[in-house]
Amino acid sequence: MMRTLFLNPPSFDGFDGGAGARYQAKREIRSFWYPTWLAQPAALIPDSRLVDAPARGLSLDQVLALATDFELAVLHTSTPSFHSDVKVAEALKAANPKLMIGLVGAHVAVSPAASVLASDAIDFVARNEFDFTLKEIAEGRPPAAVDGVSHKVGGRAVHNPERAILHDMDRLPFVTPIYHRDLVAEDYFIGYLKHPFVSLYTGRGCKSRCTFCLWPQTIGGHVYRTRSPAHVIAEIAQARELFPEVKEFFFDDDTFTDNRPRAEAIARGLGRLGVTWSCNAKANVPYETLKVLRDNGLRLLLVGYESGNQQILHNIKKGMRIEVARRFTEDCHKLGITLHGTFIVGLPGETRATIEQTIRFATEINPHTIQVSLAAPYPGTHLYDQARANGWLVHGGGDMVQGEGFQISSLAYPNLSQEEIFEAVATFYKRFYFRPAKIADITLEMLQSWDMMKRRLREGVEFMHFLNAREMAS
């Protein structure tokens, strides 16, 4: 086996662009997801090492000090961070000319030729689902002989046959031993999850067809391929022993609740373990299933509401009706399930009136916390193709983050400017959080726990910095 380094490269201070972030950007509060997409192939390759430079606060010089220890380096990249990541690859190659360097991630899956030709330092890119692709390269097979790889021959890009998609997900080893070996759980923060937490996937793919969603359209696919309940429960049982300090487990599947009988079976197993857990969900889970999940340790659901306007939900093929989402939310409130709602401004069909409608919808259904994102037309998504065809992209859509790493608007419409979309995020947050009832809710939460008091005060300072930064940029 080649000595292999899996690297989430250094970038903007606080930039969460790793192999787990759904929006590669700096958040309104300090946030880092586990680099699960790198940890998974690392678990297949003995004596590999996973380095998450942004989460650990490592500089480029500190990363370069590792270059001579390895024969193969795999870097995760994204559209917003690609040019910066190429510079890291070039610095690694300069430090160790014998180092083979490959790139992975949705960006290179969509643009493999441009990616592999971006620099002489890049030896190959692994497209789409890359776990066993990287294992074969680490075993010594030349990139030219490995399915799912694009490489260079005579200055041109050559694309090997596609790798067959993995359906037997139980073939993948657990990622949590890699987390334990190489990462520090306390480095990972998500505002709505208990700290410290551990996140992982129990399956890949999503049957929904949301036009903006990156992973199903580029790597995961639209078939929900799952690990068996026994496999998942066994990993959580082991992880509970490896991470006694962890207060919550989060399942980062695009829609964990899509397979309800499986979700209930996993929940019952987790209930027997006595762990607290949370997951992504669509706003259509029936009361009976919600109760089974709640009774077996479910604390929080992350729900992509996206918009409070039905036509926009139709436009993005969300497959959700507003009245169903309202009923689901009421059920969660009745059962005491905490909700983190995610919303997007600037989707096709957006107007000043629909933004106002979505803000009112969010305050009416009142999830405990929210995330407001700008519509991001990532290459490889239907939204990107739609934006190009209709002339909605601003400056070609290439700029997705600003100088500090915060997300910027890449879209504009005839009756809604880029600036108005950008400013709507801060307006949305202020209208939601600066309400007397919500302030009282957060204050009560803080008074019940000294740890939560310290955490919310820190997040409050970061949040105000975020709002100020947006005002300065607008």
C-alpha positions in Angstrom: 0.0 0.0 0.0 1.2 3.5 -0.8 1.4 5.8 2.3 -1.7 7.9 1.7 -2.6 11.3 3.0 -6.2 12.4 2.8 -6.3 16.2 3.1 -9.0 18.8 3.6 -6.8 21.7 2.4 -6.2 24.9 4.4 -8.4 27.8 3.2 -10.1 30.9 4.5 -10.1 31.2 8.3 -13.2 29.3 9.5 -14.0 28.1 5.9 -16.0 24.9 6.0 -15.4 23.5 2.5 -14.6 20.0 3.6 -15.9 16.6 2.4 -19.1 16.9 4.4 -20.2 20.5 3.9 -23.3 21.0 1.8 -22.5 24.7 1.2 -18.8 25.3 1.1 -18.6 28.6 2.9 -17.9 30.4 6.2 -20.9 30.2 8.4 -22.7 32.8 10.4 -21.3 31.0 13.5 -18.2 28.8 13.7 -19.2 25.5 12.0 -17.3 22.5 10.8 -18.7 19.2 9.5 -16.7 16.0 9.7 -14.9 15.2 6.4 -16.8 11.9 6.1 -16.2 11.6 2.3 -12.5 11.5 3.0 -12.7 9.4 6.1 -14.5 6.6 4.2 -11.7 5.8 1.7 -9.2 6.4 4.5 -10.9 3.5 6.3 -10.2 1.3 3.3 -6.5 2.0 3.2 -4.3 0.7 6.0 -1.9 3.3 7.6 -3.5 6.2 5.8 -3.8 9.5 7.6 -6.7 12.1 7.5 -5.8 15.7 8.0 -8.6 18.3 8.3 -6.6 21.6 8.1 -9.4 24.1 8.5 -11.0 22.4 11.5 -7.6 21.9 13.2 -6.5 25.5 12.3 -3.4 24.2 10.3 -1.5 26.6 8.1 -0.1 25.7 4.6 3.4 25.5 6.1 2.2 23.0 8.7 0.6 20.8 6.0 3.7 21.0 3.8 5.8 19.6 6.7 3.9 16.4 6.1 4.5 16.1 2.4 7.7 13.9 2.5 5.9 11.4 4.8 3.6 10.2 2.0 3.6 8.7 -1.5 0.0 9.6 -2.4 -2.1 12.7 -1.4 -5.9 12.9 -2.0 -7.3 16.4 -1.7 -11.0 17.2 -1.4 -12.0 20.3 -3.4 -15.1 22.2 -4.2 -16.2 24.9 -6.7 -15.6 27.8 -4.3 -12.3 26.5 -3.1 -10.9 25.0 -6.3 -8.3 27.6 -7.2 -7.0 27.7 -3.6 -6.8 23.9 -3.4 -4.8 23.7 -6.7 -2.3 26.1 -5.1 -2.0 23.7 -2.1 -1.5 20.8 -4.5 1.3 22.7 -6.3 3.0 23.5 -2.9 2.8 19.8 -1.9 4.3 18.7 -5.2 7.1 21.3 -4.9 7.9 20.0 -1.4 7.9 16.4 -2.6 8.1 16.0 -6.4 7.5 12.2 -6.1 4.2 12.7 -4.4 1.2 11.5 -6.5 -1.7 13.9 -6.1 -5.4 13.3 -6.8 -8.5 15.5 -6.4 -11.9 14.3 -5.4 -15.3 16.0 -4.8 -18.4 17.1 -6.8 -16.4 19.8 -8.6 -14.0 17.4 -10.3 -16.8 14.9 -10.9 -18.6 17.6 -13.0 -15.5 19.0 -14.7 -12.9 16.3 -14.8 -11.0 17.5 -17.8 -10.6 21.1 -16.7 -9.7 19.9 -13.2 -7.0 17.5 -14.1 -5.5 19.9 -16.6 -5.6 22.8 -14.1 -2.0 22.2 -13.0 0.9 19.9 -13.7 0.8 19.1 -9.9 -2.5 17.2 -10.4 -1.8 13.6 -11.5 -5.5 12.4 -11.5 -9.0 13.1 -10.4 -11.4 10.5 -9.1 -14.9 11.1 -10.3 -18.2 10.4 -8.7 -18.1 7.8 -5.9 -14.4 7.3 -5.3 -13.9 5.0 -2.3 -12.7 1.9 -4.1 -11.1 4.0 -6.9 -8.7 5.4 -4.3 -8.1 2.0 -2.7 -7.0 0.5 -6.0 -4.6 3.4 -6.7 -3.2 3.1 -3.2 -2.6 -0.6 -3.9 -0.3 0.4 -6.7 -2.5 0.2 -9.8 -1.6 3.0 -12.2 -4.4 5.6 -12.6 -4.7 4.7 -16.3 -5.9 1.2 -15.2 -8.5 2.3 -12.7 -12.2 2.8 -13.4 -13.6 6.2 -12.4 -10.3 8.1 -13.0 -9.4 11.0 -15.3 -5.7 11.5 -15.9 -3.3 13.2 -18.4 -1.6 11.7 -21.4 0.5 14.0 -23.6 -1.1 17.1 -22.2 -4.7 16.0 -22.8 -7.3 14.6 -20.4 -8.1 10.9 -20.7 -11.2 9.6 -19.0 -11.3 5.9 -17.9 -14.7 4.0 -17.8 -17.1 5.0 -15.1 -16.9 3.0 -11.9 -20.0 0.9 -11.1 -22.1 2.5 -8.3 -21.9 0.8 -5.0 -25.1 -0.8 -3.8 -23.9 -3.1 -1.0 -23.2 -0.3 1.4 -22.2 -2.7 4.2 -19.0 -3.3 2.2 -17.8 0.1 3.5 -15.9 0.0 6.8 -16.9 2.2 9.7 -15.6 5.8 9.6 -15.7 6.5 13.3 -12.4 4.6 14.0 -10.7 7.0 11.5 -12.3 10.0 13.3 -10.9 8.6 16.6 -7.5 8.0 15.1 -7.0 11.3 13.2 -9.5 13.9 14.3 -10.4 15.8 17.4 -14.2 15.7 18.1 -14.1 19.1 19.9 -13.0 20.7 16.6 -16.4 20.2 15.1 -19.2 22.6 15.8 -22.7 22.9 14.4 -24.9 25.5 16.0 -28.0 23.3 16.4 -26.2 20.1 17.5 -24.9 19.3 21.0 -21.1 19.7 21.4 -19.2 17.5 20.9 -21.1 15.5 18.3 -20.2 12.9 15.7 -21.8 12.8 12.2 -21.8 10.0 9.7 -23.8 8.6 6.8 -26.0 5.5 6.9 -26.7 5.7 3.2 -26.1 7.7 0.0 -28.3 9.1 -2.6 -31.7 10.8 -2.4 -34.9 10.0 -4.4 -35.9 13.6 -4.4 -35.1 15.8 -7.4 -34.5 19.2 -5.9 -32.9 21.2 -8.6 -30.4 23.0 -6.4 -29.1 20.0 -4.4 -25.5 19.2 -5.2 -24.7 15.7 -3.9 -27.5 13.6 -5.5 -26.9 15.2 -8.9 -23.1 14.7 -8.9 -22.0 11.9 -6.6 -24.8 10.2 -4.6 -27.4 9.7 -7.3 -31.2 9.5 -6.9 -31.4 6.0 -5.5 -31.2 5.9 -1.7 -28.6 3.1 -1.1 -28.4 2.2 2.5 -26.4 0.3 5.1 -28.3 -2.4 7.0 -29.8 -1.3 10.4 -27.5 -3.9 12.1 -24.4 -2.3 10.4 -25.4 1.2 11.6 -26.2 0.2 15.1 -22.9 -1.7 15.4 -21.0 1.4 14.4 -22.8 3.6 16.9 -22.2 1.0 19.6 -18.5 1.1 18.8 -18.5 4.9 18.5 -20.1 5.3 21.9 -17.0 3.5 23.3 -14.5 5.4 21.2 -16.1 8.8 22.0 -17.4 8.8 25.6 -17.4 12.6 25.5 -19.8 12.8 22.5 -23.3 14.0 23.4 -25.1 13.4 20.1 -24.8 11.4 16.9 -26.0 12.9 13.6 -27.0 11.0 10.5 -26.1 13.1 7.5 -27.9 11.1 4.8 -29.7 13.5 2.5 -33.1 12.3 3.8 -32.7 9.7 6.5 -36.5 9.4 6.9 -37.1 8.4 3.2 -37.1 4.7 4.2 -39.4 4.8 7.2 -39.4 1.2 8.2 -35.6 1.2 8.1 -35.5 4.5 10.1 -37.8 3.0 12.7 -35.6 -0.2 12.9 -32.5 1.9 13.4 -34.2 4.1 16.0 -35.2 1.1 18.1 -31.6 -0.2 18.0 -30.4 3.2 19.1 -33.0 3.3 21.8 -31.6 0.1 23.2 -28.1 1.7 23.2 -29.5 4.8 25.0 -27.9 7.4 22.7 -29.1 10.8 21.7 -29.3 11.3 17.9 -30.5 13.6 15.2 -30.9 13.4 11.4 -32.0 15.1 8.2 -35.7 14.7 7.3 -38.2 15.8 4.8 -41.2 17.7 6.2 -43.6 14.8 5.4 -42.9 12.2 8.1 -46.1 11.0 9.7 -46.9 11.4 13.4 -46.6 7.7 14.1 -43.1 7.4 12.7 -42.0 10.6 14.4 -43.2 9.2 17.7 -41.2 6.0 17.3 -38.1 8.0 16.5 -38.7 10.4 19.5 -39.3 7.5 21.9 -36.0 6.0 20.9 -33.6 8.9 21.4 -34.3 11.3 18.5 -33.7 14.9 19.7 -33.6 17.0 16.5 -34.6 17.0 12.9 -32.9 19.1 10.3 -35.6 20.0 7.8 -35.2 21.7 4.4 -38.3 23.9 4.1 -36.5 26.1 1.5 -39.4 28.4 0.9 -42.8 29.4 2.1 -44.1 29.9 -1.4 -45.7 26.9 -3.0 -44.9 27.9 -6.6 -41.2 28.2 -5.7 -41.3 24.7 -4.2 -42.8 23.5 -7.5 -40.1 25.4 -9.5 -37.3 23.6 -7.6 -39.1 20.2 -7.8 -39.1 19.9 -4.0 -42.1 17.6 -4.0 -43.6 19.2 -0.9 -46.8 20.9 -0.1 -46.9 23.8 2.4 -49.9 22.4 4.3 -48.1 19.1 4.7 -45.0 20.9 6.0 -47.2 22.8 8.5 -48.8 19.7 9.8 -45.4 17.9 10.1 -44.0 20.9 12.1 -47.0 20.9 14.4 -46.5 17.2 15.1 -42.9 17.8 15.9 -43.8 20.6 18.3 -46.4 18.3 20.0 -43.8 15.5 20.4 -41.1 17.8 21.7 -38.8 17.2 18.7 -36.5 20.1 18.2 -36.4 21.5 14.7 -33.6 23.2 12.7 -35.2 24.7 9.6 -33.2 25.5 6.5 -34.3 28.1 4.0 -33.0 29.4 0.7 -33.5 32.9 -0.8 -33.0 33.6 -4.5 -34.4 30.4 -6.0 -36.1 30.6 -9.4 -39.4 32.5 -9.1 -38.2 34.6 -6.2 -39.5 38.1 -5.7 -39.6 40.6 -2.9 -43.1 39.3 -2.1 -42.0 35.6 -2.0 -39.1 36.5 0.3 -41.5 38.2 2.7 -43.8 35.2 2.4 -41.0 32.8 3.4 -39.9 35.0 6.3 -43.5 35.0 7.6 -43.8 31.3 7.1 -40.6 30.7 9.1 -41.8 32.8 12.0 -45.2 31.1 12.0 -44.0 27.5 12.1 -41.2 28.6 14.4 -38.4 26.0 14.3 -36.0 26.3 17.2 -33.2 27.6 15.0 -32.8 28.3 11.3 -30.2 28.5 8.5 -30.7 30.9 5.6 -28.6 30.3 2.5 -28.3 32.0 -0.8 -29.4 29.9 -3.8 -26.1 28.4 -5.0 -26.0 27.3 -8.7 -23.2 24.7 -8.4 -22.0 23.3 -11.7 -23.6 19.9 -12.3 -27.0 20.9 -10.9 -30.2 21.5 -12.9 -30.3 25.0 -11.2 -26.9 25.8 -12.8 -28.0 24.7 -16.2 -31.3 26.6 -15.8 -29.4 29.8 -14.7 -27.1 29.6 -17.7 -29.9 29.1 -20.1 -31.9 32.1 -18.7 -29.0 34.5 -18.1 -29.4 34.5 -14.3 -25.7 34.0 -13.5 -23.8 37.1 -12.3 -20.4 37.3 -13.8 -20.7 33.8 -15.1 -21.5 32.4 -11.7 -17.8 31.7 -10.9 -17.7 33.7 -7.6 -19.5 31.9 -4.8 -17.7 33.3 -1.8 -16.4 36.7 -0.9 -12.9 37.6 0.5 -13.6 36.3 4.0 -15.2 33.1 2.7 -18.8 34.1 3.3 -21.3 33.0 0.7 -22.4 35.6 -2.0 -25.2 35.6 -4.4 -24.4 34.3 -7.9 -27.9 34.8 -9.2 -30.0 37.8 -10.3 -33.4 38.0 -11.9 -35.1 40.7 -14.0 -37.2 41.9 -11.0 -34.8 41.0 -8.2 -31.2 42.1 -8.1 -28.1 40.3 -6.8 -27.9 42.9 -4.1 -31.5 42.4 -2.9 -31.0 38.7 -2.7 -27.8 39.1 -0.7 -29.3 41.6 1.7 -32.4 39.3 2.2 -30.3 36.8 4.2 -29.5 39.3 7.0 -33.1 40.6 6.9 -34.4 37.1 7.3 -32.2 36.3 10.3 -33.0 39.6 12.0 -36.7 39.1 11.6 -36.6 35.6 12.9 -34.3 35.9 15.8 -35.0 39.5 17.0 -38.5 38.7 18.1 -39.4 38.9 21.8 -40.7 35.3 21.8 -37.6 33.9 20.2 -35.3 36.0 22.4 -37.1 34.6 25.4 -36.8 31.1 24.1 -33.1 31.3 23.6 -32.6 33.0 26.9 -34.5 30.2 28.7 -32.3 27.7 27.0 -29.2 29.5 28.2 -30.4 29.8 31.8 -30.9 26.1 32.0 -27.2 25.2 31.2 -24.0 27.1 31.9 -22.3 25.3 29.0 -25.2 26.5 26.7 -24.9 30.0 28.2 -21.2 30.2 27.2 -21.9 28.6 23.8 -24.8 30.9 22.9 -22.9 34.0 24.0 -19.9 33.0 21.7 -22.3 32.3 18.9 -24.0 35.6 19.4 -20.8 37.5 19.0 -20.0 35.5 15.8 -23.5 36.1 14.5 -23.2 39.8 15.0 -19.9 39.8 13.2 -21.6 37.9 10.3 -24.4 40.5 10.1 -21.9 43.4 10.2 -19.7 41.7 7.5 -22.8 41.4 5.2 -23.8 45.0 5.8 -20.3 46.1 4.8 -20.3 43.9 1.7 -23.7 45.1 0.5 
